[in-house]
Amino acid sequence: MLFTIHALDKEDSFELRMKTRENHLQYLSSAPLVYAGPLSDENGNMCGSLIVLDMKEISEVRKFVENDPYSKAGLFQKVEIHRFTEAFSHKGK
């Protein structure tokens, strides 16, 4: 089952994001990842994360979020987890 993680950073947390980024990327490398990437504000500055995981239960996703180095460092002000159904896909251009 697919799940989205939509996480918004706390204000003025760019340094914390960059300090923790390598550990976060390493953590993602062992995840059942569909895709992931940073969210950007209207000025192009990173302001959060969007992650799509393929996991069986939402409880697994919650545990994944709790163990993410970004979460452990206190980067996020808000995290939302939702089930996701892929209805359309545009692969390749």
Secondary structure as UniProt FT lines:
FT   STRAND          2..9
FT   TURN            11..12
FT   HELIX           14..29
FT   STRAND          33..40
FT   TURN            42..43
FT   STRAND          46..54
FT   HELIX           58..67
FT   HELIX           69..72
FT   TURN            73..74
FT   STRAND          76..84
//
